[in-house]
Amino acid sequence: MIEEKGILFVLSGPSGVGKGTVRKELFQHDTALRYSISMTTREKRQGETDGVDYFYKTNEEFESLIAQNKLLEYAKYVNNYYGTPRDYVEKTLAEGHDVFLEIEVQGALQVKENFPEGVFIFLFPPSLEELKNRIVNRGTETEELVLNRLKAARDEIEMMDAYDYVVVNDQIKHAVAKVKSIIQSEHCKRERIAKQYKQLLEDDIK
């Protein structure tokens, strides 16, 4: 059997929807997944390791990678760049591992433009009221910031058509189970399996 190439799974959705919580719970159950390590120009913090927490680069190195189209997506926050390195993702996929990327909506749309063969999952709140409660319960946002995040969430929900799947995050365990089902079903898609068997048939003929 030909070794199957891995699949890039992108989990995205509005701020406060629970992307990080779903991803952490998923990784406790699926140890075969590889988490996409981000690249940054910010200073390494105590206890962090290059190539584990982030790939650390200088501004010049990062901007050179942008110019070479070596990033699947990137953004600049508080004078520091953050992005997803294409080489790491493609190398890990070629080794047969699935790669999982948890990211904001704008970044996910950049990834789709640069890597359309990925599988894009939109994490949806049960309601905007519930999303507001989750943001408020963080206790870290001012009322103005909460309203801004909700306005942004409305805009991001309208971008749902760009995704392959939608998972409602009503309960963490249910959302994780659905994401796991998506991963399994993608590996069973006819197009992926047919490609492998066609190659096998060609090899047998030779």
PyMOL commands that place a pseudoatom at each C-alpha (Angstrom):
pseudoatom trace, name=CA, resn=MET, resi=1, chain=A, elem=C, hetatm=0, pos=[0.000, 0.000, 0.000]
pseudoatom trace, name=CA, resn=ILE, resi=2, chain=A, elem=C, hetatm=0, pos=[1.312, 3.442, -0.901]
pseudoatom trace, name=CA, resn=GLU, resi=3, chain=A, elem=C, hetatm=0, pos=[1.932, 5.614, 2.150]
pseudoatom trace, name=CA, resn=GLU, resi=4, chain=A, elem=C, hetatm=0, pos=[-0.869, 8.137, 2.351]
pseudoatom trace, name=CA, resn=LYS, resi=5, chain=A, elem=C, hetatm=0, pos=[0.039, 11.799, 2.433]
pseudoatom trace, name=CA, resn=GLY, resi=6, chain=A, elem=C, hetatm=0, pos=[-1.250, 13.678, 5.460]
pseudoatom trace, name=CA, resn=ILE, resi=7, chain=A, elem=C, hetatm=0, pos=[-4.089, 16.195, 5.362]
pseudoatom trace, name=CA, resn=LEU, resi=8, chain=A, elem=C, hetatm=0, pos=[-4.037, 19.789, 6.598]
pseudoatom trace, name=CA, resn=PHE, resi=9, chain=A, elem=C, hetatm=0, pos=[-7.029, 20.498, 8.847]
pseudoatom trace, name=CA, resn=VAL, resi=10, chain=A, elem=C, hetatm=0, pos=[-7.774, 24.137, 9.662]
pseudoatom trace, name=CA, resn=LEU, resi=11, chain=A, elem=C, hetatm=0, pos=[-10.039, 24.926, 12.623]
pseudoatom trace, name=CA, resn=SER, resi=12, chain=A, elem=C, hetatm=0, pos=[-11.295, 28.490, 12.662]
pseudoatom trace, name=CA, resn=GLY, resi=13, chain=A, elem=C, hetatm=0, pos=[-14.098, 30.678, 13.966]
pseudoatom trace, name=CA, resn=PRO, resi=14, chain=A, elem=C, hetatm=0, pos=[-14.861, 33.883, 15.854]
pseudoatom trace, name=CA, resn=SER, resi=15, chain=A, elem=C, hetatm=0, pos=[-12.918, 34.962, 18.926]
pseudoatom trace, name=CA, resn=GLY, resi=16, chain=A, elem=C, hetatm=0, pos=[-14.406, 33.373, 22.049]
pseudoatom trace, name=CA, resn=VAL, resi=17, chain=A, elem=C, hetatm=0, pos=[-15.976, 30.405, 20.244]
pseudoatom trace, name=CA, resn=GLY, resi=18, chain=A, elem=C, hetatm=0, pos=[-13.616, 27.924, 21.960]
pseudoatom trace, name=CA, resn=LYS, resi=19, chain=A, elem=C, hetatm=0, pos=[-11.112, 27.008, 19.232]
pseudoatom trace, name=CA, resn=GLY, resi=20, chain=A, elem=C, hetatm=0, pos=[-8.234, 26.498, 21.678]
pseudoatom trace, name=CA, resn=THR, resi=21, chain=A, elem=C, hetatm=0, pos=[-10.305, 24.395, 24.070]
pseudoatom trace, name=CA, resn=VAL, resi=22, chain=A, elem=C, hetatm=0, pos=[-11.555, 22.123, 21.272]
pseudoatom trace, name=CA, resn=ARG, resi=23, chain=A, elem=C, hetatm=0, pos=[-8.044, 21.746, 19.854]
pseudoatom trace, name=CA, resn=LYS, resi=24, chain=A, elem=C, hetatm=0, pos=[-6.528, 20.840, 23.261]
pseudoatom trace, name=CA, resn=GLU, resi=25, chain=A, elem=C, hetatm=0, pos=[-9.255, 18.272, 23.959]
pseudoatom trace, name=CA, resn=LEU, resi=26, chain=A, elem=C, hetatm=0, pos=[-8.881, 16.804, 20.463]
pseudoatom trace, name=CA, resn=PHE, resi=27, chain=A, elem=C, hetatm=0, pos=[-5.125, 16.368, 20.907]
pseudoatom trace, name=CA, resn=GLN, resi=28, chain=A, elem=C, hetatm=0, pos=[-5.674, 14.440, 24.130]
pseudoatom trace, name=CA, resn=HIS, resi=29, chain=A, elem=C, hetatm=0, pos=[-7.583, 11.820, 22.108]
pseudoatom trace, name=CA, resn=ASP, resi=30, chain=A, elem=C, hetatm=0, pos=[-5.717, 11.897, 18.770]
pseudoatom trace, name=CA, resn=THR, resi=31, chain=A, elem=C, hetatm=0, pos=[-1.983, 11.605, 19.305]
pseudoatom trace, name=CA, resn=ALA, resi=32, chain=A, elem=C, hetatm=0, pos=[-1.330, 11.052, 15.580]
pseudoatom trace, name=CA, resn=LEU, resi=33, chain=A, elem=C, hetatm=0, pos=[-2.138, 14.689, 14.747]
pseudoatom trace, name=CA, resn=ARG, resi=34, chain=A, elem=C, hetatm=0, pos=[0.684, 17.191, 14.422]
pseudoatom trace, name=CA, resn=TYR, resi=35, chain=A, elem=C, hetatm=0, pos=[0.055, 20.747, 15.581]
pseudoatom trace, name=CA, resn=SER, resi=36, chain=A, elem=C, hetatm=0, pos=[1.187, 23.427, 13.159]
pseudoatom trace, name=CA, resn=ILE, resi=37, chain=A, elem=C, hetatm=0, pos=[3.998, 25.363, 14.853]
pseudoatom trace, name=CA, resn=SER, resi=38, chain=A, elem=C, hetatm=0, pos=[3.804, 29.087, 14.184]
pseudoatom trace, name=CA, resn=MET, resi=39, chain=A, elem=C, hetatm=0, pos=[6.678, 31.394, 13.327]
pseudoatom trace, name=CA, resn=THR, resi=40, chain=A, elem=C, hetatm=0, pos=[7.221, 34.711, 15.108]
pseudoatom trace, name=CA, resn=THR, resi=41, chain=A, elem=C, hetatm=0, pos=[9.607, 37.638, 15.415]
pseudoatom trace, name=CA, resn=ARG, resi=42, chain=A, elem=C, hetatm=0, pos=[8.821, 38.248, 19.087]
pseudoatom trace, name=CA, resn=GLU, resi=43, chain=A, elem=C, hetatm=0, pos=[11.468, 37.531, 21.714]
pseudoatom trace, name=CA, resn=LYS, resi=44, chain=A, elem=C, hetatm=0, pos=[11.667, 33.996, 23.062]
pseudoatom trace, name=CA, resn=ARG, resi=45, chain=A, elem=C, hetatm=0, pos=[10.214, 33.836, 26.580]
pseudoatom trace, name=CA, resn=GLN, resi=46, chain=A, elem=C, hetatm=0, pos=[11.738, 31.909, 29.463]
pseudoatom trace, name=CA, resn=GLY, resi=47, chain=A, elem=C, hetatm=0, pos=[11.045, 28.189, 29.139]
pseudoatom trace, name=CA, resn=GLU, resi=48, chain=A, elem=C, hetatm=0, pos=[10.173, 28.363, 25.429]
pseudoatom trace, name=CA, resn=THR, resi=49, chain=A, elem=C, hetatm=0, pos=[12.009, 26.238, 22.852]
pseudoatom trace, name=CA, resn=ASP, resi=50, chain=A, elem=C, hetatm=0, pos=[12.668, 27.055, 19.215]
pseudoatom trace, name=CA, resn=GLY, resi=51, chain=A, elem=C, hetatm=0, pos=[10.868, 24.567, 16.983]
pseudoatom trace, name=CA, resn=VAL, resi=52, chain=A, elem=C, hetatm=0, pos=[8.522, 23.519, 19.800]
pseudoatom trace, name=CA, resn=ASP, resi=53, chain=A, elem=C, hetatm=0, pos=[6.691, 26.639, 20.963]
pseudoatom trace, name=CA, resn=TYR, resi=54, chain=A, elem=C, hetatm=0, pos=[7.485, 28.748, 17.887]
pseudoatom trace, name=CA, resn=PHE, resi=55, chain=A, elem=C, hetatm=0, pos=[10.030, 29.074, 15.128]
pseudoatom trace, name=CA, resn=TYR, resi=56, chain=A, elem=C, hetatm=0, pos=[11.805, 32.301, 16.117]
pseudoatom trace, name=CA, resn=LYS, resi=57, chain=A, elem=C, hetatm=0, pos=[13.001, 34.618, 13.333]
pseudoatom trace, name=CA, resn=THR, resi=58, chain=A, elem=C, hetatm=0, pos=[14.328, 38.150, 12.951]
pseudoatom trace, name=CA, resn=ASN, resi=59, chain=A, elem=C, hetatm=0, pos=[12.222, 40.762, 11.140]
pseudoatom trace, name=CA, resn=GLU, resi=60, chain=A, elem=C, hetatm=0, pos=[14.555, 40.508, 8.154]
pseudoatom trace, name=CA, resn=GLU, resi=61, chain=A, elem=C, hetatm=0, pos=[14.266, 36.709, 8.006]
pseudoatom trace, name=CA, resn=PHE, resi=62, chain=A, elem=C, hetatm=0, pos=[10.477, 36.852, 8.321]
pseudoatom trace, name=CA, resn=GLU, resi=63, chain=A, elem=C, hetatm=0, pos=[10.079, 39.497, 5.619]
pseudoatom trace, name=CA, resn=SER, resi=64, chain=A, elem=C, hetatm=0, pos=[12.338, 37.462, 3.330]
pseudoatom trace, name=CA, resn=LEU, resi=65, chain=A, elem=C, hetatm=0, pos=[10.013, 34.459, 3.824]
pseudoatom trace, name=CA, resn=ILE, resi=66, chain=A, elem=C, hetatm=0, pos=[7.011, 36.658, 2.975]
pseudoatom trace, name=CA, resn=ALA, resi=67, chain=A, elem=C, hetatm=0, pos=[8.709, 37.754, -0.240]
pseudoatom trace, name=CA, resn=GLN, resi=68, chain=A, elem=C, hetatm=0, pos=[9.442, 34.105, -1.149]
pseudoatom trace, name=CA, resn=ASN, resi=69, chain=A, elem=C, hetatm=0, pos=[5.812, 33.034, -0.472]
pseudoatom trace, name=CA, resn=LYS, resi=70, chain=A, elem=C, hetatm=0, pos=[7.078, 30.683, 2.233]
pseudoatom trace, name=CA, resn=LEU, resi=71, chain=A, elem=C, hetatm=0, pos=[4.190, 31.408, 4.624]
pseudoatom trace, name=CA, resn=LEU, resi=72, chain=A, elem=C, hetatm=0, pos=[0.665, 30.026, 4.341]
pseudoatom trace, name=CA, resn=GLU, resi=73, chain=A, elem=C, hetatm=0, pos=[-0.577, 33.058, 6.280]
pseudoatom trace, name=CA, resn=TYR, resi=74, chain=A, elem=C, hetatm=0, pos=[0.849, 35.844, 8.403]
pseudoatom trace, name=CA, resn=ALA, resi=75, chain=A, elem=C, hetatm=0, pos=[-0.151, 38.925, 10.353]
pseudoatom trace, name=CA, resn=LYS, resi=76, chain=A, elem=C, hetatm=0, pos=[1.515, 41.617, 12.445]
pseudoatom trace, name=CA, resn=TYR, resi=77, chain=A, elem=C, hetatm=0, pos=[0.473, 42.216, 16.066]
pseudoatom trace, name=CA, resn=VAL, resi=78, chain=A, elem=C, hetatm=0, pos=[2.103, 44.825, 18.334]
pseudoatom trace, name=CA, resn=ASN, resi=79, chain=A, elem=C, hetatm=0, pos=[5.092, 45.209, 15.996]
pseudoatom trace, name=CA, resn=ASN, resi=80, chain=A, elem=C, hetatm=0, pos=[5.752, 41.457, 15.841]
pseudoatom trace, name=CA, resn=TYR, resi=81, chain=A, elem=C, hetatm=0, pos=[5.064, 39.122, 12.937]
pseudoatom trace, name=CA, resn=TYR, resi=82, chain=A, elem=C, hetatm=0, pos=[3.279, 35.791, 13.380]
pseudoatom trace, name=CA, resn=GLY, resi=83, chain=A, elem=C, hetatm=0, pos=[2.717, 33.251, 10.629]
pseudoatom trace, name=CA, resn=THR, resi=84, chain=A, elem=C, hetatm=0, pos=[2.400, 29.640, 9.487]
pseudoatom trace, name=CA, resn=PRO, resi=85, chain=A, elem=C, hetatm=0, pos=[5.525, 28.313, 7.707]
pseudoatom trace, name=CA, resn=ARG, resi=86, chain=A, elem=C, hetatm=0, pos=[4.760, 26.479, 4.478]
pseudoatom trace, name=CA, resn=ASP, resi=87, chain=A, elem=C, hetatm=0, pos=[7.878, 24.252, 4.557]
pseudoatom trace, name=CA, resn=TYR, resi=88, chain=A, elem=C, hetatm=0, pos=[7.098, 22.763, 7.989]
pseudoatom trace, name=CA, resn=VAL, resi=89, chain=A, elem=C, hetatm=0, pos=[3.492, 21.995, 7.005]
pseudoatom trace, name=CA, resn=GLU, resi=90, chain=A, elem=C, hetatm=0, pos=[4.404, 20.458, 3.634]
pseudoatom trace, name=CA, resn=LYS, resi=91, chain=A, elem=C, hetatm=0, pos=[7.266, 18.367, 5.084]
pseudoatom trace, name=CA, resn=THR, resi=92, chain=A, elem=C, hetatm=0, pos=[5.033, 17.007, 7.877]
pseudoatom trace, name=CA, resn=LEU, resi=93, chain=A, elem=C, hetatm=0, pos=[2.237, 16.181, 5.407]
pseudoatom trace, name=CA, resn=ALA, resi=94, chain=A, elem=C, hetatm=0, pos=[4.702, 14.441, 3.071]
pseudoatom trace, name=CA, resn=GLU, resi=95, chain=A, elem=C, hetatm=0, pos=[5.787, 12.241, 5.996]
pseudoatom trace, name=CA, resn=GLY, resi=96, chain=A, elem=C, hetatm=0, pos=[2.182, 11.004, 6.229]
pseudoatom trace, name=CA, resn=HIS, resi=97, chain=A, elem=C, hetatm=0, pos=[1.104, 12.999, 9.273]
pseudoatom trace, name=CA, resn=ASP, resi=98, chain=A, elem=C, hetatm=0, pos=[-2.054, 15.076, 9.457]
pseudoatom trace, name=CA, resn=VAL, resi=99, chain=A, elem=C, hetatm=0, pos=[-1.381, 18.687, 10.433]
pseudoatom trace, name=CA, resn=PHE, resi=100, chain=A, elem=C, hetatm=0, pos=[-3.858, 20.651, 12.535]
pseudoatom trace, name=CA, resn=LEU, resi=101, chain=A, elem=C, hetatm=0, pos=[-3.980, 24.436, 12.478]
pseudoatom trace, name=CA, resn=GLU, resi=102, chain=A, elem=C, hetatm=0, pos=[-6.115, 26.493, 14.876]
pseudoatom trace, name=CA, resn=ILE, resi=103, chain=A, elem=C, hetatm=0, pos=[-6.392, 30.069, 13.657]
pseudoatom trace, name=CA, resn=GLU, resi=104, chain=A, elem=C, hetatm=0, pos=[-8.505, 33.204, 13.344]
pseudoatom trace, name=CA, resn=VAL, resi=105, chain=A, elem=C, hetatm=0, pos=[-10.825, 33.607, 10.356]
pseudoatom trace, name=CA, resn=GLN, resi=106, chain=A, elem=C, hetatm=0, pos=[-8.702, 36.092, 8.393]
pseudoatom trace, name=CA, resn=GLY, resi=107, chain=A, elem=C, hetatm=0, pos=[-5.681, 33.814, 8.699]
pseudoatom trace, name=CA, resn=ALA, resi=108, chain=A, elem=C, hetatm=0, pos=[-7.730, 30.780, 7.637]
pseudoatom trace, name=CA, resn=LEU, resi=109, chain=A, elem=C, hetatm=0, pos=[-8.834, 32.580, 4.477]
pseudoatom trace, name=CA, resn=GLN, resi=110, chain=A, elem=C, hetatm=0, pos=[-5.179, 33.343, 3.679]
pseudoatom trace, name=CA, resn=VAL, resi=111, chain=A, elem=C, hetatm=0, pos=[-4.340, 29.646, 4.164]
pseudoatom trace, name=CA, resn=LYS, resi=112, chain=A, elem=C, hetatm=0, pos=[-7.189, 28.650, 1.835]
pseudoatom trace, name=CA, resn=GLU, resi=113, chain=A, elem=C, hetatm=0, pos=[-5.834, 30.957, -0.850]
pseudoatom trace, name=CA, resn=ASN, resi=114, chain=A, elem=C, hetatm=0, pos=[-2.312, 29.523, -0.503]
pseudoatom trace, name=CA, resn=PHE, resi=115, chain=A, elem=C, hetatm=0, pos=[-3.220, 25.902, 0.270]
pseudoatom trace, name=CA, resn=PRO, resi=116, chain=A, elem=C, hetatm=0, pos=[-6.712, 25.191, -1.139]
pseudoatom trace, name=CA, resn=GLU, resi=117, chain=A, elem=C, hetatm=0, pos=[-6.337, 21.413, -0.716]
pseudoatom trace, name=CA, resn=GLY, resi=118, chain=A, elem=C, hetatm=0, pos=[-6.645, 21.834, 3.070]
pseudoatom trace, name=CA, resn=VAL, resi=119, chain=A, elem=C, hetatm=0, pos=[-9.846, 20.935, 4.932]
pseudoatom trace, name=CA, resn=PHE, resi=120, chain=A, elem=C, hetatm=0, pos=[-11.466, 23.974, 6.543]
pseudoatom trace, name=CA, resn=ILE, resi=121, chain=A, elem=C, hetatm=0, pos=[-13.696, 23.619, 9.622]
pseudoatom trace, name=CA, resn=PHE, resi=122, chain=A, elem=C, hetatm=0, pos=[-15.707, 26.559, 10.974]
pseudoatom trace, name=CA, resn=LEU, resi=123, chain=A, elem=C, hetatm=0, pos=[-16.424, 26.389, 14.717]
pseudoatom trace, name=CA, resn=PHE, resi=124, chain=A, elem=C, hetatm=0, pos=[-19.802, 28.004, 15.284]
pseudoatom trace, name=CA, resn=PRO, resi=125, chain=A, elem=C, hetatm=0, pos=[-21.264, 29.305, 18.562]
pseudoatom trace, name=CA, resn=PRO, resi=126, chain=A, elem=C, hetatm=0, pos=[-24.682, 27.956, 19.652]
pseudoatom trace, name=CA, resn=SER, resi=127, chain=A, elem=C, hetatm=0, pos=[-25.880, 31.598, 19.509]
pseudoatom trace, name=CA, resn=LEU, resi=128, chain=A, elem=C, hetatm=0, pos=[-24.459, 35.120, 19.541]
pseudoatom trace, name=CA, resn=GLU, resi=129, chain=A, elem=C, hetatm=0, pos=[-25.817, 35.491, 23.078]
pseudoatom trace, name=CA, resn=GLU, resi=130, chain=A, elem=C, hetatm=0, pos=[-23.796, 32.462, 24.181]
pseudoatom trace, name=CA, resn=LEU, resi=131, chain=A, elem=C, hetatm=0, pos=[-20.721, 33.849, 22.391]
pseudoatom trace, name=CA, resn=LYS, resi=132, chain=A, elem=C, hetatm=0, pos=[-21.169, 37.139, 24.253]
pseudoatom trace, name=CA, resn=ASN, resi=133, chain=A, elem=C, hetatm=0, pos=[-21.420, 35.247, 27.576]
pseudoatom trace, name=CA, resn=ARG, resi=134, chain=A, elem=C, hetatm=0, pos=[-18.212, 33.353, 26.857]
pseudoatom trace, name=CA, resn=ILE, resi=135, chain=A, elem=C, hetatm=0, pos=[-16.315, 36.548, 26.037]
pseudoatom trace, name=CA, resn=VAL, resi=136, chain=A, elem=C, hetatm=0, pos=[-17.713, 38.352, 29.108]
pseudoatom trace, name=CA, resn=ASN, resi=137, chain=A, elem=C, hetatm=0, pos=[-16.901, 35.381, 31.381]
pseudoatom trace, name=CA, resn=ARG, resi=138, chain=A, elem=C, hetatm=0, pos=[-13.239, 35.627, 30.432]
pseudoatom trace, name=CA, resn=GLY, resi=139, chain=A, elem=C, hetatm=0, pos=[-13.198, 38.752, 32.590]
pseudoatom trace, name=CA, resn=THR, resi=140, chain=A, elem=C, hetatm=0, pos=[-10.465, 40.293, 30.451]
pseudoatom trace, name=CA, resn=GLU, resi=141, chain=A, elem=C, hetatm=0, pos=[-12.515, 42.438, 28.067]
pseudoatom trace, name=CA, resn=THR, resi=142, chain=A, elem=C, hetatm=0, pos=[-14.009, 45.908, 28.489]
pseudoatom trace, name=CA, resn=GLU, resi=143, chain=A, elem=C, hetatm=0, pos=[-17.622, 46.426, 27.418]
pseudoatom trace, name=CA, resn=GLU, resi=144, chain=A, elem=C, hetatm=0, pos=[-16.398, 48.232, 24.299]
pseudoatom trace, name=CA, resn=LEU, resi=145, chain=A, elem=C, hetatm=0, pos=[-14.097, 45.340, 23.377]
pseudoatom trace, name=CA, resn=VAL, resi=146, chain=A, elem=C, hetatm=0, pos=[-16.926, 42.839, 23.888]
pseudoatom trace, name=CA, resn=LEU, resi=147, chain=A, elem=C, hetatm=0, pos=[-19.136, 44.802, 21.476]
pseudoatom trace, name=CA, resn=ASN, resi=148, chain=A, elem=C, hetatm=0, pos=[-16.288, 45.054, 18.952]
pseudoatom trace, name=CA, resn=ARG, resi=149, chain=A, elem=C, hetatm=0, pos=[-15.672, 41.298, 19.135]
pseudoatom trace, name=CA, resn=LEU, resi=150, chain=A, elem=C, hetatm=0, pos=[-19.378, 40.572, 18.615]
pseudoatom trace, name=CA, resn=LYS, resi=151, chain=A, elem=C, hetatm=0, pos=[-19.473, 42.878, 15.590]
pseudoatom trace, name=CA, resn=ALA, resi=152, chain=A, elem=C, hetatm=0, pos=[-16.388, 41.120, 14.198]
pseudoatom trace, name=CA, resn=ALA, resi=153, chain=A, elem=C, hetatm=0, pos=[-18.031, 37.734, 14.909]
pseudoatom trace, name=CA, resn=ARG, resi=154, chain=A, elem=C, hetatm=0, pos=[-21.070, 38.699, 12.812]
pseudoatom trace, name=CA, resn=ASP, resi=155, chain=A, elem=C, hetatm=0, pos=[-18.772, 39.631, 9.917]
pseudoatom trace, name=CA, resn=GLU, resi=156, chain=A, elem=C, hetatm=0, pos=[-16.781, 36.387, 10.291]
pseudoatom trace, name=CA, resn=ILE, resi=157, chain=A, elem=C, hetatm=0, pos=[-19.900, 34.208, 10.400]
pseudoatom trace, name=CA, resn=GLU, resi=158, chain=A, elem=C, hetatm=0, pos=[-20.819, 35.647, 6.994]
pseudoatom trace, name=CA, resn=MET, resi=159, chain=A, elem=C, hetatm=0, pos=[-17.559, 34.147, 5.672]
pseudoatom trace, name=CA, resn=MET, resi=160, chain=A, elem=C, hetatm=0, pos=[-18.732, 30.615, 6.566]
pseudoatom trace, name=CA, resn=ASP, resi=161, chain=A, elem=C, hetatm=0, pos=[-19.307, 29.777, 2.890]
pseudoatom trace, name=CA, resn=ALA, resi=162, chain=A, elem=C, hetatm=0, pos=[-15.524, 29.562, 2.429]
pseudoatom trace, name=CA, resn=TYR, resi=163, chain=A, elem=C, hetatm=0, pos=[-15.373, 26.505, 4.722]
pseudoatom trace, name=CA, resn=ASP, resi=164, chain=A, elem=C, hetatm=0, pos=[-15.930, 22.798, 4.065]
pseudoatom trace, name=CA, resn=TYR, resi=165, chain=A, elem=C, hetatm=0, pos=[-17.567, 21.931, 7.383]
pseudoatom trace, name=CA, resn=VAL, resi=166, chain=A, elem=C, hetatm=0, pos=[-19.381, 23.698, 10.223]
pseudoatom trace, name=CA, resn=VAL, resi=167, chain=A, elem=C, hetatm=0, pos=[-19.275, 22.367, 13.797]
pseudoatom trace, name=CA, resn=VAL, resi=168, chain=A, elem=C, hetatm=0, pos=[-21.474, 23.929, 16.486]
pseudoatom trace, name=CA, resn=ASN, resi=169, chain=A, elem=C, hetatm=0, pos=[-19.561, 24.179, 19.757]
pseudoatom trace, name=CA, resn=ASP, resi=170, chain=A, elem=C, hetatm=0, pos=[-22.494, 23.603, 22.119]
pseudoatom trace, name=CA, resn=GLN, resi=171, chain=A, elem=C, hetatm=0, pos=[-20.608, 21.096, 24.283]
pseudoatom trace, name=CA, resn=ILE, resi=172, chain=A, elem=C, hetatm=0, pos=[-16.867, 20.489, 24.013]
pseudoatom trace, name=CA, resn=LYS, resi=173, chain=A, elem=C, hetatm=0, pos=[-17.102, 16.674, 23.857]
pseudoatom trace, name=CA, resn=HIS, resi=174, chain=A, elem=C, hetatm=0, pos=[-19.721, 16.823, 21.098]
pseudoatom trace, name=CA, resn=ALA, resi=175, chain=A, elem=C, hetatm=0, pos=[-17.702, 19.337, 19.070]
pseudoatom trace, name=CA, resn=VAL, resi=176, chain=A, elem=C, hetatm=0, pos=[-14.524, 17.241, 19.425]
pseudoatom trace, name=CA, resn=ALA, resi=177, chain=A, elem=C, hetatm=0, pos=[-16.387, 14.087, 18.354]
pseudoatom trace, name=CA, resn=LYS, resi=178, chain=A, elem=C, hetatm=0, pos=[-17.598, 15.862, 15.219]
pseudoatom trace, name=CA, resn=VAL, resi=179, chain=A, elem=C, hetatm=0, pos=[-14.106, 17.110, 14.360]
pseudoatom trace, name=CA, resn=LYS, resi=180, chain=A, elem=C, hetatm=0, pos=[-12.755, 13.559, 14.799]
pseudoatom trace, name=CA, resn=SER, resi=181, chain=A, elem=C, hetatm=0, pos=[-15.495, 12.275, 12.466]
pseudoatom trace, name=CA, resn=ILE, resi=182, chain=A, elem=C, hetatm=0, pos=[-14.511, 14.870, 9.854]
pseudoatom trace, name=CA, resn=ILE, resi=183, chain=A, elem=C, hetatm=0, pos=[-10.873, 13.732, 10.046]
pseudoatom trace, name=CA, resn=GLN, resi=184, chain=A, elem=C, hetatm=0, pos=[-11.875, 10.078, 9.612]
pseudoatom trace, name=CA, resn=SER, resi=185, chain=A, elem=C, hetatm=0, pos=[-14.273, 10.763, 6.746]
pseudoatom trace, name=CA, resn=GLU, resi=186, chain=A, elem=C, hetatm=0, pos=[-11.694, 12.850, 4.864]
pseudoatom trace, name=CA, resn=HIS, resi=187, chain=A, elem=C, hetatm=0, pos=[-9.310, 9.885, 4.888]
pseudoatom trace, name=CA, resn=CYS, resi=188, chain=A, elem=C, hetatm=0, pos=[-12.070, 7.703, 3.415]
pseudoatom trace, name=CA, resn=LYS, resi=189, chain=A, elem=C, hetatm=0, pos=[-12.875, 10.035, 0.519]
pseudoatom trace, name=CA, resn=ARG, resi=190, chain=A, elem=C, hetatm=0, pos=[-12.930, 8.259, -2.813]
pseudoatom trace, name=CA, resn=GLU, resi=191, chain=A, elem=C, hetatm=0, pos=[-10.599, 10.780, -4.470]
pseudoatom trace, name=CA, resn=ARG, resi=192, chain=A, elem=C, hetatm=0, pos=[-7.843, 10.198, -1.906]
pseudoatom trace, name=CA, resn=ILE, resi=193, chain=A, elem=C, hetatm=0, pos=[-8.084, 6.388, -1.983]
pseudoatom trace, name=CA, resn=ALA, resi=194, chain=A, elem=C, hetatm=0, pos=[-8.518, 6.181, -5.775]
pseudoatom trace, name=CA, resn=LYS, resi=195, chain=A, elem=C, hetatm=0, pos=[-5.313, 8.153, -6.261]
pseudoatom trace, name=CA, resn=GLN, resi=196, chain=A, elem=C, hetatm=0, pos=[-3.373, 5.587, -4.210]
pseudoatom trace, name=CA, resn=TYR, resi=197, chain=A, elem=C, hetatm=0, pos=[-4.849, 2.555, -5.980]
pseudoatom trace, name=CA, resn=LYS, resi=198, chain=A, elem=C, hetatm=0, pos=[-4.252, 4.024, -9.427]
pseudoatom trace, name=CA, resn=GLN, resi=199, chain=A, elem=C, hetatm=0, pos=[-0.601, 4.364, -8.517]
pseudoatom trace, name=CA, resn=LEU, resi=200, chain=A, elem=C, hetatm=0, pos=[-0.552, 0.754, -7.289]
pseudoatom trace, name=CA, resn=LEU, resi=201, chain=A, elem=C, hetatm=0, pos=[-2.068, -0.481, -10.559]
pseudoatom trace, name=CA, resn=GLU, resi=202, chain=A, elem=C, hetatm=0, pos=[0.493, 1.476, -12.575]
pseudoatom trace, name=CA, resn=ASP, resi=203, chain=A, elem=C, hetatm=0, pos=[3.315, -0.008, -10.511]
pseudoatom trace, name=CA, resn=ASP, resi=204, chain=A, elem=C, hetatm=0, pos=[1.950, -3.555, -11.018]
pseudoatom trace, name=CA, resn=ILE, resi=205, chain=A, elem=C, hetatm=0, pos=[1.792, -3.058, -14.805]
pseudoatom trace, name=CA, resn=LYS, resi=206, chain=A, elem=C, hetatm=0, pos=[5.421, -1.974, -14.859]
for i in range(1, 206): cmd.bond("trace and resi %d" % i, "trace and resi %d" % (i + 1))
show_as sticks, trace
zoom trace
